[in-house]
Amino acid sequence: MNNMSYSGFMGTLRTQAALVEEVLGSQVGSYALSVEPDQLSLAARGELHFDREQARRLEALEQVILLLQKVDGNEVIRAWAVGLAPELGDKAPLSCLRDGDVQALLLSAQTFYANA
């Protein structure tokens, strides 16, 4: 199901958190990761480490952002992330991620990318 091709770990937790904060903003990014906005900012500065589940979500977000930046800008990516996705039963991709469904996030990103 996952057709994204990545060569493993893309960046450090610090760079991943900084990317998520830059593209999604601290409020939206922290929502998806189930952390407080200041925790995302601290991670982006390298002053806080996430637990395993948060790190897994962060890596998935980084993969999705890097993929979608190939076809669209940050504003569109942010709108897609919080918008209702038909392939997810009209649920927002980031809501699926927050619920722990990384595969749903990846499926929605692949659909968006294919239709761009």
Sequence and secondary structure as in RCSB ss.txt:
>XXXX:A:sequence
MNNMSYSGFMGTLRTQAALVEEVLGSQVGSYALSVEPDQLSLAARGELHFDREQARRLEALEQVILLLQKVDGNE
VIRAWAVGLAPELGDKAPLSCLRDGDVQALLLSAQTFYANA
>XXXX:A:secstr
       S  S HHHHHHHHHHHH HHHHHHHHTS HHHHHHHHTTS    HHHHHHHHHHHHHHHHHTTTS HH
HHHHHHHS BGGGTSB HHHHHHTT HHHHHHHHHHHHHH 
